[in-house]
Amino acid sequence: MVFVAVALGGITRLTESGLSMVTWKLLGEKLPLNEAQWLSEFERYKQFPEYKITNYNMTLEEFKRIWWMEYLHRMWGRLIGAVFIIPATYFWLKKGMLKSGMKPRVVALGSLIGLQGLVGWYMVKSGLEDRFVEPSDVPRVSQYRLAAHLGLALLLYTGFLWNALDHLVPAQRPTVDTAVANSATKAVKKLKRLIHSTKGLIFVTALSGAFVAGMDAGLVYNTFPKMADKWIPDDILAISPALRNFTENSTTVQFDHRILVRHVYALREACFRTLKIRYNFTNFFWRNYTADHYKTFMHLLVHV
């Protein structure tokens, strides 16, 4: 469900639907049921910068399309909250259903779900503010808040996946010869460092993608691998101080995202080559683990 929520968020961004709903209520907005209610909703939208600057020619039918997209995204998020909180409350109250170590995780994940909703509205609010004054300004949400919203979604996805696997397939120490175990432990530690580095870089790359989306930086340069026939574009450090370029300069944001993606690919290849060649890890798994353990491990690699 979290994966679908991330996908819906991406579609909402691509269809520029995110600013169509200008209010936020904890349990959900009232659904317009007739033409008068739709017109009232449309009139509220007209009071904000996106309509005044960008969509001043929008018809009611066009507004309905983007409104439904944002409504679906928000309600799906609320459904995730309900699907988590109701069973979690039952298992919490039912003695013996939750291990003591699982309870803090349930609280943490539930808190993240609530925080995600608040951050989502905080993000939308940034696109409704009267800060778009120049003719060239395009009403959009803050790229910082968009990155925070996506980052929380990825943390939720990772948290749910990790805890589900930890509960369904608990970690077990294999029964093997001591010498083999010591050798395998060293190999596994090196492999874990490589995999964790890859996961961390994937996370940073995803956040970088949020900055690209938030600034509409994807088409600043539409040539690859060079940018306007240059490996490093001239305006990559056009803003002062220099650090601001990494989050506020469209050229730098696009350049960084391209570089990060290449490094993710390189690290991913290193992970698979390490598994296959250096440590012959697949054979070790088949000798010492059940098929379920192997499938679980490969499932994790796919998610990475």
C-alpha positions in Angstrom: 0.0 0.0 0.0 2.9 2.4 0.7 4.4 1.6 -2.7 1.0 2.4 -4.3 0.9 5.7 -2.3 4.4 6.6 -3.6 3.2 5.8 -7.2 0.1 7.9 -6.7 2.2 10.8 -5.4 4.3 10.6 -8.5 1.2 10.6 -10.7 -0.2 13.5 -8.7 3.0 15.5 -9.3 3.1 14.6 -13.1 -0.5 15.7 -13.6 0.1 18.8 -11.5 -2.9 17.9 -9.3 -1.4 18.5 -5.9 -2.6 22.1 -5.4 -6.2 21.5 -6.5 -7.4 20.9 -2.9 -6.8 24.0 -0.9 -8.0 22.7 2.5 -7.0 19.8 4.7 -9.0 17.9 7.3 -7.7 15.0 9.4 -10.5 12.6 8.5 -11.0 13.7 5.0 -12.6 16.5 2.9 -16.2 16.6 2.0 -16.9 15.1 -1.4 -18.7 17.5 -3.8 -22.0 15.8 -4.7 -23.6 18.2 -7.1 -22.8 21.0 -9.5 -23.2 23.7 -6.9 -20.7 22.1 -4.6 -18.3 21.6 -7.4 -18.5 25.2 -8.3 -18.0 26.2 -4.7 -14.8 24.0 -4.6 -13.6 25.5 -7.9 -14.2 29.1 -6.6 -11.9 28.3 -3.6 -9.3 27.0 -6.0 -9.5 30.3 -8.0 -8.3 32.3 -5.0 -4.9 30.8 -5.0 -1.8 31.4 -7.2 -1.9 28.3 -9.3 -5.2 29.3 -10.9 -4.4 33.0 -11.1 -1.0 32.5 -12.7 -1.0 29.2 -14.6 -4.5 27.8 -14.9 -6.6 30.9 -15.4 -8.2 29.3 -18.5 -9.1 26.1 -16.7 -12.7 24.8 -17.0 -14.7 23.1 -14.3 -14.3 19.7 -16.0 -10.5 20.1 -16.1 -10.5 21.1 -12.5 -12.5 18.0 -11.6 -9.9 15.8 -13.1 -7.0 17.2 -11.1 -9.2 17.3 -7.9 -10.0 13.6 -8.1 -6.3 12.7 -8.5 -5.4 14.6 -5.4 -8.4 13.3 -3.5 -7.5 9.7 -4.4 -3.9 10.3 -3.2 -5.0 11.8 0.2 -7.7 9.1 0.8 -5.3 6.3 0.0 -2.9 7.8 2.7 -5.8 7.8 5.2 -6.6 4.2 4.3 -3.0 3.2 5.1 -3.4 4.8 8.5 -6.7 2.9 9.1 -5.3 -0.4 7.9 -2.3 0.0 10.3 -4.0 1.4 13.4 -7.0 -0.9 13.7 -5.2 -4.2 13.6 -2.2 -2.7 15.6 -4.6 -1.7 18.4 -6.2 -5.1 18.4 -2.8 -6.9 18.6 -1.6 -4.5 21.2 -4.6 -5.2 23.5 -4.6 -8.9 22.9 -2.1 -10.4 25.3 0.8 -12.3 23.7 0.1 -11.1 20.2 2.9 -8.6 20.0 6.4 -9.3 21.3 7.8 -6.7 23.7 10.4 -5.6 21.2 7.7 -5.1 18.5 5.7 -2.6 20.5 8.1 0.3 20.2 8.3 -0.4 16.4 4.5 -0.2 16.2 4.5 3.1 18.0 7.3 4.4 15.7 5.6 3.3 12.5 2.2 4.7 13.6 3.9 8.0 14.5 5.5 8.1 11.1 2.2 7.6 9.4 0.7 10.6 11.3 3.7 12.7 10.6 3.5 11.9 6.9 0.0 13.3 6.7 1.1 16.5 8.4 4.2 16.9 6.3 2.0 16.3 3.2 -0.2 19.2 4.1 2.8 21.4 5.1 4.2 20.7 1.6 0.9 21.6 -0.1 0.7 24.9 1.9 4.0 26.0 0.4 2.3 26.0 -3.0 -0.7 28.0 -1.8 1.3 30.9 -0.4 1.3 34.4 -2.0 5.1 34.3 -2.8 4.7 34.0 -6.6 4.9 37.6 -7.7 7.0 37.7 -10.8 5.5 37.0 -14.3 7.9 34.1 -14.7 7.1 32.5 -11.4 5.4 29.1 -11.5 3.3 28.1 -8.4 4.8 24.9 -7.0 5.4 23.3 -3.7 8.7 23.8 -1.9 11.3 21.3 -3.2 12.6 20.9 0.4 9.1 19.9 1.7 8.6 17.6 -1.3 11.8 15.8 -0.5 10.8 15.5 3.2 7.5 14.0 2.1 9.1 11.4 -0.2 11.8 10.6 2.4 9.2 9.8 5.0 7.4 7.6 2.6 10.6 5.6 1.8 11.3 5.3 5.6 7.7 3.9 6.1 8.1 1.4 3.2 11.5 0.2 4.6 10.2 0.0 8.1 7.1 -2.0 7.1 9.2 -4.4 4.9 11.9 -4.9 7.4 9.6 -5.6 10.4 7.3 -7.9 8.4 10.3 -10.0 7.3 11.7 -9.9 10.8 8.4 -11.2 12.2 7.7 -13.8 9.4 11.2 -15.0 8.9 13.2 -14.4 12.1 17.0 -14.4 11.7 18.7 -17.7 12.6 22.3 -18.5 13.1 23.2 -21.4 10.7 24.8 -24.6 12.1 28.1 -24.9 10.3 31.7 -25.7 10.9 33.5 -23.0 13.0 36.1 -22.3 10.4 33.5 -22.0 7.7 31.3 -19.8 9.9 34.2 -17.4 10.7 35.1 -17.1 7.0 31.5 -16.5 6.1 31.0 -13.9 8.8 33.9 -11.8 7.5 32.5 -12.1 4.0 29.0 -11.3 5.1 30.2 -8.2 7.0 31.9 -6.8 3.9 28.8 -7.6 1.8 26.5 -5.9 4.4 28.6 -2.8 4.3 28.3 -2.8 0.5 24.6 -3.4 0.5 23.9 -0.7 3.2 26.0 1.8 1.2 23.9 1.0 -1.9 20.7 1.4 0.0 21.9 4.7 1.5 22.9 6.0 -2.0 19.5 4.9 -3.4 17.8 6.9 -0.7 19.9 10.0 -1.4 19.2 9.6 -5.1 15.5 9.3 -4.6 15.6 12.6 -2.5 17.6 14.1 -5.3 14.8 13.1 -7.7 12.3 14.9 -5.4 14.3 18.1 -5.9 14.3 17.6 -9.6 10.5 17.1 -9.6 10.0 20.0 -7.2 11.9 22.4 -9.4 10.8 21.0 -12.8 14.5 20.5 -13.5 14.1 17.3 -15.5 14.2 19.0 -18.9 16.7 21.9 -18.1 19.1 20.0 -20.3 17.6 17.3 -22.5 20.9 15.8 -23.9 22.7 12.8 -22.3 25.3 12.1 -21.2 26.6 15.6 -22.0 24.6 18.7 -21.0 24.6 21.2 -24.0 27.7 19.5 -25.4 29.6 19.9 -22.1 30.3 17.4 -19.4 29.9 20.1 -16.8 27.5 23.0 -17.7 28.6 26.6 -17.3 25.8 27.6 -14.9 26.3 24.8 -12.5 27.5 27.2 -9.7 25.5 30.3 -10.8 24.1 30.9 -7.3 26.0 32.3 -4.4 26.8 31.0 -1.8 27.8 27.8 -3.7 26.0 25.4 -1.4 22.6 26.7 -2.4 23.2 25.5 -6.0 22.8 21.9 -4.8 19.1 22.5 -3.8 18.1 25.7 -5.6 19.9 25.7 -9.0 17.9 23.6 -11.5 21.1 22.8 -13.5 23.0 21.6 -10.5 20.1 19.6 -9.2 19.7 17.8 -12.6 23.4 17.2 -12.8 23.7 15.8 -9.3 20.7 13.4 -10.0 22.3 12.1 -13.1 25.6 11.5 -11.4 24.0 9.8 -8.4 22.0 7.4 -10.7 25.2 6.3 -12.3 26.8 5.6 -9.0 23.8 3.6 -7.8 24.0 1.4 -10.9 27.8 0.9 -10.3 27.2 -0.1 -6.6 24.3 -2.4 -7.5 26.5 -4.2 -10.0 29.2 -4.4 -7.3 26.7 -6.1 -5.0 25.7 -8.8 -7.5 29.3 -9.4 -8.6 30.4 -9.7 -5.0 27.6 -12.3 -4.4 28.4 -14.3 -7.5 32.1 -14.2 -7.8 34.1 -13.0 -4.8 32.3 -14.8 -2.0 30.4 -17.4 -3.9 27.5 -16.5 -1.6 24.8 -18.3 -3.5 26.5 -21.7 -2.9 26.9 -20.9 0.7 23.2 -20.1 1.0 22.2 -23.3 -0.7 24.4 -25.4 1.6 23.5 -23.8 4.9 20.1 -22.2 4.6 16.6 -23.3 3.7 15.0 -22.3 0.4 12.8 -19.9 2.3 15.8 -18.0 3.6 17.3 -17.8 0.1 14.0 -16.5 -1.3 13.7 -13.9 1.5 17.2 -12.7 0.8 16.6 -12.4 -2.9 13.3 -10.6 -2.2 15.2 -8.1 -0.2 17.7 -7.5 -3.0 14.8 -6.9 -5.4 13.4 -4.2 -3.1 16.9 -2.6 -2.8 
